[in-house]
Amino acid sequence: MSPLTPSQRWSALLALALGGFAIGLTEFVAMGLLPDIARSLLPTLYARSTSQAVAHAGWMISVYALGVVIGAPLFAALTARLPRKKILLGLLVIFILGTAASAAAPTFGLVLAARFVAALPHGAYFGAAGLVAASIMGPGSHGKGFAVSLGGLTVANVVGVPAITHIGQTAGWRVAYLIIAVIFVLTLFAVLATVPSVAAHPNGSARSELRAFRAPQVWLVAGIASIGFGGFFAIDSYIAPVTTHVAGLSASTVPWVLVAVGLGMTIGNAAGGWASDRDLRRAMLAGFPAFIVSMVVFALVAHWTAGLFLGAFLVGAASLFLGPAMQSRLIQVAPGAQMMGAAVNQSAMNIANSLGALLGGMVIAGGLGYVAPSWVGVGLGLIGFALAGVSFALESSARRTATAAGETTPLPESAEAR
């Protein structure tokens, strides 16, 4: 990659972040519009039971998550030999088509199919964009590079998701998805104009990327994200009914609660990128307890207006503090397969998305109330924290064994870069 001027560097980083912004919109806007989507696409069920219809509409979130889970490793393997800018452009085309189809599909089943297609490039985009951003920013910047790509997603939750949610509530949820498709088009042109060409890994191949799955730590770290992050999605998926039915606020307040979540995510993401580049282990092992406490606080105070906003902010901040650390950790345990490591993190996060939305919907449909998903999240967070401890304990044990045997344990690629 040729040297870039400061203005070229920031233009490219902003273009990559714009993609994250659009992805944040297409992923999270459904959460604030679930009641509207349920009323539009499931009118009979909605008339019989609002909570059951909203829980059923939550399948839009779960199906999107399934698309990410399948698409992330698939695209990481298929595009291993391609220059990363070409990867980004191809993925953006799929985003445009899938999001536009989501707005136009006439039935709930077809909307689910369109959401699945729109989700397929999600993980690969964040993987490729994060690696490109890290290349632009220089050695030792894996955490900050992924924080840049995730930064667009967090900003989306501050200003984009609330604004698009408001538009969806007033003009219709289909209009909301059309606007998101337009933003993907703008991202395509921005990436084409500003992002420099970054070569694929010199030894990249589908086989080398898939080899990452031979490492037990890859599966373990993916499990940490898949389970541990489920709590965030259990809460965020049903933030609209918590606002209206638990706190007793109007539907027009939902976008402002989403602003609180997004502000927390933005601050947490920036802090997490810095912390993970300094001490990845400490960032994860301190981040999980903070995340668990934030969900307990949300469950206890969400019925008060001030408590709802405070709890939403804390959950957003604590969850995204862990985001760059988890991304860096997966690359660290998958040396030689950077794209797969980066993409698998997104698959894992969206297993968490699906798991959280599903379990949250189950406890709501079971009559336990709209706050019950918060306690589900606490349980999931505790499991994730325990798995993180196991992961680092196994790594330390392996290093001690190698040292005792007089061997030199090679550092993973990402650690050497630091």
C-alpha positions in Angstrom: 0.0 0.0 0.0 1.4 3.4 -1.0 1.9 6.0 1.8 -1.2 8.2 2.4 -1.4 11.8 3.3 -3.4 12.6 6.5 -6.4 13.7 4.6 -6.3 10.6 2.4 -6.0 8.4 5.5 -9.0 10.0 7.3 -11.1 10.0 4.1 -10.5 6.2 3.7 -11.2 5.5 7.4 -14.4 7.6 7.3 -15.6 5.6 4.2 -15.0 2.3 6.0 -16.8 3.7 9.1 -19.7 4.8 6.8 -20.1 1.1 5.9 -20.3 0.2 9.6 -22.8 3.0 10.0 -25.1 1.5 7.3 -24.7 -2.0 8.7 -25.6 -0.7 12.2 -28.8 0.8 10.7 -29.8 -2.4 8.8 -29.0 -4.6 11.8 -30.5 -2.6 14.7 -33.4 -0.5 13.2 -35.7 -3.5 13.4 -35.4 -3.5 17.2 -37.1 -0.2 17.5 -39.7 -1.0 14.8 -40.7 -4.5 15.9 -44.2 -3.4 17.0 -44.8 -1.6 13.7 -43.5 -4.5 11.6 -45.6 -6.9 13.6 -48.7 -4.8 13.1 -48.0 -4.5 9.4 -47.0 -8.1 8.5 -48.8 -10.1 11.2 -52.1 -8.3 11.6 -54.2 -11.2 12.8 -51.7 -12.3 15.5 -51.2 -8.7 16.5 -54.9 -8.2 17.0 -55.0 -11.3 19.2 -51.9 -10.7 21.3 -49.5 -7.8 20.9 -46.7 -9.4 22.9 -46.9 -12.7 20.9 -46.8 -10.8 17.6 -43.8 -8.7 18.7 -42.0 -11.9 19.9 -42.8 -13.5 16.5 -41.6 -10.5 14.6 -38.3 -10.9 16.5 -37.5 -13.7 14.0 -36.4 -10.8 11.7 -33.5 -10.3 14.1 -32.8 -14.0 14.5 -32.8 -14.6 10.7 -30.5 -11.7 10.1 -28.1 -13.1 12.7 -28.3 -16.5 11.0 -27.2 -14.9 7.7 -24.2 -13.3 9.4 -23.2 -16.6 11.0 -23.3 -18.4 7.6 -22.0 -15.6 5.5 -19.0 -14.6 7.5 -16.8 -17.7 7.3 -18.1 -18.5 3.8 -17.0 -15.1 2.3 -13.8 -15.2 4.4 -12.8 -18.5 2.7 -14.0 -17.6 -0.8 -12.3 -14.2 -0.9 -9.0 -15.1 0.7 -7.0 -14.5 -2.5 -8.8 -11.2 -3.5 -7.6 -7.7 -2.8 -9.5 -6.3 0.2 -10.9 -3.3 -1.6 -12.5 -5.5 -4.2 -14.0 -7.6 -1.4 -15.5 -4.5 0.2 -17.1 -3.3 -3.0 -18.6 -6.7 -3.8 -20.0 -7.1 -0.3 -21.6 -3.6 -0.5 -23.4 -4.6 -3.7 -25.0 -7.5 -1.8 -26.0 -5.2 1.1 -27.7 -2.9 -1.4 -29.7 -5.6 -3.0 -30.7 -7.4 0.2 -31.8 -4.2 2.0 -33.8 -2.9 -0.9 -35.5 -6.3 -1.2 -36.3 -6.1 2.6 -38.2 -2.9 1.9 -40.1 -4.2 -1.1 -41.0 -7.8 -0.1 -44.8 -8.1 0.4 -45.0 -10.9 3.0 -43.4 -11.7 6.3 -41.8 -14.9 4.8 -40.2 -12.9 1.9 -39.0 -10.2 4.3 -37.3 -12.8 6.3 -35.6 -14.2 3.2 -34.4 -10.7 2.2 -33.1 -10.1 5.7 -31.1 -13.3 5.4 -29.5 -12.2 2.1 -28.8 -8.7 3.5 -26.9 -10.3 6.4 -24.6 -12.6 4.4 -21.8 -9.9 3.8 -22.0 -8.5 7.3 -19.2 -10.3 9.0 -16.9 -10.3 6.0 -17.3 -6.6 5.7 -16.3 -5.9 9.3 -13.4 -8.3 8.9 -12.1 -6.8 5.7 -12.7 -3.2 6.8 -11.0 -3.8 10.1 -7.9 -5.3 8.5 -7.8 -2.4 5.9 -8.2 0.2 8.7 -5.4 -1.5 10.7 -3.2 -1.4 7.6 -3.9 2.3 7.1 -3.2 3.1 10.8 0.0 1.1 11.0 1.6 -1.7 13.1 0.1 -2.4 16.6 -3.3 -1.0 15.7 -5.5 -4.1 15.4 -7.7 -3.0 18.3 -8.0 0.6 17.1 -8.5 -0.5 13.5 -11.4 -2.6 14.4 -12.7 0.1 16.7 -12.8 2.4 13.5 -14.9 -0.1 11.6 -17.1 -0.8 14.5 -17.2 3.0 15.2 -19.6 3.5 12.4 -21.9 1.0 13.9 -21.9 2.7 17.2 -22.5 6.1 15.7 -25.4 4.6 13.9 -26.9 3.7 17.3 -26.5 7.3 18.5 -28.0 9.2 15.6 -28.9 6.9 12.7 -31.0 4.2 14.4 -33.1 6.7 16.4 -33.6 8.9 13.4 -34.5 6.0 11.1 -36.7 4.5 13.8 -38.6 7.8 14.0 -39.0 7.9 10.2 -40.2 4.3 10.3 -42.8 5.0 12.9 -44.2 8.0 11.0 -43.7 7.1 7.3 -43.6 3.3 7.6 -40.9 0.7 8.3 -40.5 0.0 4.5 -39.3 3.7 4.0 -36.8 3.1 6.7 -35.2 0.2 4.8 -35.2 2.1 1.5 -33.2 5.0 3.2 -30.7 2.4 4.5 -30.3 1.0 1.0 -29.4 4.5 -0.3 -26.8 4.9 2.5 -25.2 1.6 1.3 -25.1 3.1 -2.2 -23.3 6.2 -0.9 -20.8 3.9 0.9 -20.1 2.0 -2.2 -19.0 5.2 -4.0 -17.1 6.5 -1.0 -15.0 3.2 -0.7 -14.4 3.2 -4.5 -13.1 6.8 -4.3 -11.1 6.9 -1.1 -9.9 3.4 0.1 -6.5 2.4 -1.2 -5.8 -1.0 -2.7 -4.7 -3.4 0.0 -3.4 -6.8 -1.2 -4.7 -10.0 0.1 -2.5 -12.0 2.5 0.4 -13.3 0.5 -0.3 -16.9 1.5 -4.0 -16.5 1.6 -6.2 -19.3 0.4 -9.5 -20.9 1.3 -7.6 -23.8 2.8 -5.4 -21.6 5.0 -8.4 -19.6 6.2 -10.4 -22.8 7.0 -7.4 -24.1 8.9 -8.2 -21.7 11.6 -11.0 -24.0 12.8 -8.4 -26.6 13.7 -7.4 -24.5 16.7 -9.4 -25.3 19.8 -9.0 -21.7 21.0 -10.8 -20.4 18.0 -13.9 -22.4 18.9 -13.5 -21.4 22.6 -13.2 -17.7 21.9 -16.1 -17.9 19.4 -18.1 -19.5 22.2 -17.3 -16.7 24.5 -18.7 -14.1 22.1 -21.6 -16.3 21.0 -22.9 -16.8 24.6 -21.4 -13.9 26.5 -22.8 -11.2 24.2 -26.3 -12.7 24.1 -27.4 -10.5 27.0 -26.9 -7.3 25.0 -29.2 -8.5 22.3 -31.7 -10.0 24.7 -32.1 -6.5 26.1 -31.8 -4.4 23.0 -34.1 -6.5 20.9 -37.0 -5.6 23.1 -36.1 -2.1 24.1 -39.2 -0.7 22.5 -41.7 -2.6 24.6 -39.6 -2.0 27.7 -39.9 1.7 27.1 -43.6 1.7 26.4 -44.9 -1.1 28.7 -42.4 -1.1 31.6 -41.4 2.5 31.9 -44.8 3.7 30.7 -43.4 6.1 28.1 -44.7 6.9 24.7 -43.5 5.2 21.5 -41.9 8.5 20.5 -39.5 8.0 23.4 -38.0 4.8 21.9 -35.6 6.6 19.6 -34.2 8.6 22.5 -33.6 5.4 24.5 -31.8 4.1 21.5 -29.6 7.3 21.5 -28.6 6.4 25.1 -27.7 2.9 24.0 -25.7 4.3 21.0 -23.8 6.8 23.1 -22.8 4.1 25.5 -21.7 1.9 22.6 -19.6 4.7 21.0 -17.8 5.5 24.3 -17.3 1.8 25.1 -16.0 1.0 21.6 -13.4 3.8 21.7 -12.3 2.8 25.2 -12.2 -0.9 24.3 -10.0 -0.3 21.2 -7.5 1.6 23.3 -7.6 -0.9 26.2 -7.3 -4.0 24.0 -4.2 -2.7 22.2 -2.6 -2.0 25.7 -3.6 -5.3 27.5 -6.0 -7.6 25.7 -6.3 -10.0 28.6 -7.1 -7.4 31.1 -9.6 -5.7 28.8 -11.6 -8.9 28.5 -11.4 -10.1 32.1 -12.3 -6.6 33.5 -14.9 -6.0 30.7 -17.1 -8.9 31.4 -17.9 -8.2 35.1 -18.7 -4.6 34.1 -21.1 -5.9 31.4 -22.8 -8.2 33.8 -23.3 -5.5 36.4 -24.7 -3.2 33.7 -27.4 -5.7 32.9 -28.3 -6.2 36.6 -28.7 -2.4 36.9 -30.9 -2.3 33.8 -33.2 -5.0 35.2 -33.5 -3.2 38.5 -34.1 0.4 37.3 -35.7 0.1 33.9 -39.2 0.9 35.2 -38.1 4.4 36.1 -37.6 6.9 33.3 -34.1 8.0 34.5 -33.2 4.4 35.3 -34.2 3.3 31.8 -31.9 5.8 30.1 -29.0 5.1 32.6 -29.3 1.4 32.3 -29.5 1.6 28.5 -26.3 3.7 28.4 -24.4 1.3 30.7 -25.4 -1.8 28.8 -24.3 -0.2 25.5 -21.0 1.0 26.9 -20.0 -2.2 28.7 -21.0 -4.5 25.8 -19.0 -2.5 23.1 -16.0 -2.1 25.4 -15.6 -5.8 24.8 -16.1 -5.6 21.0 -12.5 -4.7 19.8 -11.0 -7.0 22.4 -13.0 -10.0 21.2 -12.1 -9.2 17.6 -8.4 -8.9 18.4 -8.5 -12.0 20.5 -9.9 -14.1 17.6 -7.3 -12.9 15.2 -4.6 -13.6 17.9 -5.7 -17.3 18.2 -6.0 -17.8 14.4 -2.5 -16.9 13.1 -2.3 -17.1 9.3 -6.0 -16.7 8.9 -6.7 -13.1 9.7 -9.8 -12.8 7.6 -11.4 -15.9 9.1 -10.5 -14.7 12.6 -12.1 -11.3 12.0 -15.1 -12.8 10.3 -15.8 -15.5 12.9 -16.1 -12.8 15.5 -19.0 -11.4 13.6 -20.5 -14.8 13.2 -20.2 -15.3 17.0 -21.7 -11.9 17.7 -24.7 -12.8 15.6 -25.1 -16.2 17.2 -25.3 -14.0 20.3 -27.8 -11.8 18.5 -30.0 -14.8 17.5 -29.7 -16.4 20.9 -30.4 -13.3 22.9 -33.5 -12.4 20.7 -34.7 -16.0 20.8 -34.4 -16.5 24.6 -35.7 -13.0 25.2 -38.7 -13.7 23.1 -39.3 -17.0 24.9 -39.4 -15.5 28.3 -41.7 -12.7 27.1 -44.0 -15.1 25.4 -44.0 -17.2 28.5 -45.6 -14.3 30.4 -42.5 -13.3 32.5 -42.6 -9.7 31.3 -40.4 -7.5 29.2 -37.7 -7.1 31.8 -37.1 -10.9 32.1 -34.7 -10.9 29.1 -32.3 -8.8 31.3 -31.9 -11.7 33.7 -31.4 -14.1 30.8 -28.6 -11.7 29.8 -27.0 -11.8 33.2 -26.8 -15.6 33.0 -25.3 -15.6 29.5 -22.8 -13.0 30.6 -21.6 -15.1 33.5 -21.1 -18.1 31.2 -19.1 -15.9 28.8 -16.9 -14.6 31.6 -16.2 -18.1 32.8 -15.2 -19.2 29.3 -12.9 -16.2 29.0 -11.2 -17.3 32.2 -10.8 -20.8 30.8 -9.4 -19.5 27.5 -6.6 -17.5 29.1 -5.9 -20.2 31.7 -5.4 -22.8 28.9 -3.1 -20.4 27.1 -1.0 -19.7 30.2 -0.8 -23.4 30.9 0.4 -24.1 27.3 3.1 -21.5 27.6 4.3 -22.8 31.0 4.5 -26.3 29.5 6.5 -25.1 26.5 8.8 -23.1 28.7 9.4 -26.1 31.0 10.2 -28.2 28.0 12.8 -25.7 26.8 10.7 -24.7 23.8 10.1 -21.2 22.4 6.4 -20.5 22.0 5.8 -18.4 18.9 3.6 -15.4 19.4 0.5 -15.1 17.3 0.7 -12.8 14.3 -1.4 -10.1 15.9 0.7 -10.2 19.1 3.9 -9.8 17.1 2.4 -6.8 15.4 1.9 -5.2 18.7 
